[in-house]
Amino acid sequence: MSRIGKSPINIPSGVTVSIKESVVTVEGKGGTLNQNITDGIEVQVLEDVVTLSRPSDSKSHRASHGLYRSLISNMIVGVSDGWTKRLELVGVGYRASNRGQILDLALGFSHNISMQIPSEVKLTTISEKGKNPLVELTSFDKQLVGMIASKIRSFRKPEPYKGKGVRYVGEIVRKKAGKSAAK
């Protein structure tokens, strides 16, 4: 058995999980998420526990078993607690601001980068004197938050010589030594 797939998922109070045909729907205070289940994986909801089972031990069934268990677990955590990603802008003159759902980034290019953030994601920018600007993304959909954070990071990835760029809070950037002087 898959170590991830065989473990049951506890449903917290305030969250409902329903299955119709091959679509699992999770509803909670954060919102509603749907996941289509394929490859013959069976999902059962008994009282406040969700369990998944697979029809055989083939490689594709074993992989799907753990995958769908993780996806459903992330959906349940998302609608009950939510997911947050925090990005830090490291560099002289790097700034972040927002007007509603439009994120405006100054990352050392000749122009600012404006990005429309979907309405499902709550956007906040934090600028304190003496600290690096922060961009905080919060939503009930883990995949959406991760995708948007990755897109923002791709505008200016951290470089290995000075460490400048957009990075996740807590991310460690390994620095390289620069050129050594000629003898």
N, C-alpha and C positions, 0 to 999 in steps of 0.2 A: 504494500500500500504506500501511497504517497504520504510522507510525513506531514506535509502541509494540507493536502486534500482531505485526509481522514479526520483532522481535528474539527470538532463542531464549532459553530459560530453562535455565540449568545446574542440574543436580541434585547437591547436595553428598553426600558419603558419609554413610551412615546413614539416608538418606531414600529411600523407594520411592514411585513414582508409578504407579498402575494405572488403566486405563480399562475400564469395563464398561458396555455400551450407551451411554448419554449421561451417565454419572456419572464424574467424575474423583475418585479417592481418593488422598490424600497421607498417608503414615504416616512417623513419625519418633520420636525420643526424647521429644518434647513431647507427642505424642498423634496422633490421626487426624482428618482433616478431609475432608469431601465437598463437591463442587460439581456441580450439575446444569448441563450445557451444552445450550443451546437455540439456535435460529435457524440451524441448519445449519453451525455452526463445527466444523471437524475438528481433533482433538487427536491428535498422534502423539508417542510416546515412543521414541526411538532411543538406545540405550546410556545416556548420562547427560545427554541434552538433550531438552527438551520444545519442540515447535514447534506453532504454530497456523496454520491456513489458513482462508480464507473462500471460499464458492462464487461470489460476485459482488461487484461494486463498488457495490451499493446502499447507501443511507445507513444503514439498520439493520444490515446486515452489517458495514460499516466500524466502526460504533460498538461492536457486540458483539465484534468481533475484538480491539480494544484492551482492552475491559472484561474479558473472560475471561482474557486474557494477564496482566493485572494481578492479578486474583483468584487465579489459580494461582500466580503468583510470590509473592504475599503468604502463601499457604498453605505454600509450601515454606520460606520464611524463618521462618514461625511455628513449624513443627514442628521446625526445626533450631535456631534461636536464641531465638525467642520475641519477644513485643512488650511494651513497657512504656510506661505513661502515668503521669506524675507531676503531681499537682495541689497547689497551694499555697493555703492559707487566709490571706488578708490581712485583718486587722481586729482591733481590741481585743476580747479575750475569745473569739475564734474558736478552737475546739479540735476535734481529731479523735482518736478512739480506736476500737479494735476488740476484739471478743470473738469469736474464731474468724472466721467469715465474716459477722458482723454489724458494720456500720460505724455508729458513733455520732458525729454531727456537732452541735456547738454553734455556730450561725451567727447569733446575735443575736436569734433568735425567742424567744417565751415558753416554748417546749419544744424539746427536742433532737430531731433527725431521726435515726431508725434505719432502715438500709437493709440488706436481705439481699443479699449478693453471691453469685453462682453459684459452685459448687465448682470450676469450670474456671479461675477467676481467683484468683491468689494476692494477698492483700491485706496490706499493711503500712502502719502509720502511724508517722510519725517526729515527735517533739516534742522540740526542743532549746531550752534557755533562751536567750532573746534572738533567736530565729529564728522565722519563721512555720511553723506545723504543715504537714507534708506527708502526702499520701495517695498511695501507690504501688500501681498495679495492674499485674500481670504475667500473661500468658497466651499460649497458642499461637494463639489466635483473634483476629486484628486487629479484626474487626468487633465482636465482643463487648466487647473492652477499650475501644474507642472509644465504643460505645453507653453503657457504664456510666460512663465518665469524663464524657461529655456530660450524663448524667442527674444526676451529682453536681454538676457545674458549674451546672446549671439551678436548683438550690436557691437560690443566691445569686450571680447573675452580677456581674462586676466593674462598679462604677458609675463614671461618668466624672469625678466631682468630687473624691473622695478616693482612688479606686482600690480601695476595700474590696470584698471578695467572694472567690469561689473562681475561681482562674485556673490555666491550665496553666503549668508551670514554663517560664520563658523567654518567655511571652506578654507582649506590650507593650500596655498599656492607655493610649490617648490621653486625656489629662486636659483638661477644659474649665476655663475661668476661671469663678469664681463671680460673684455679683452685685457690681457696683461700687457704692461708696457714693454717695448723693445729694449733689449739690454745693450 
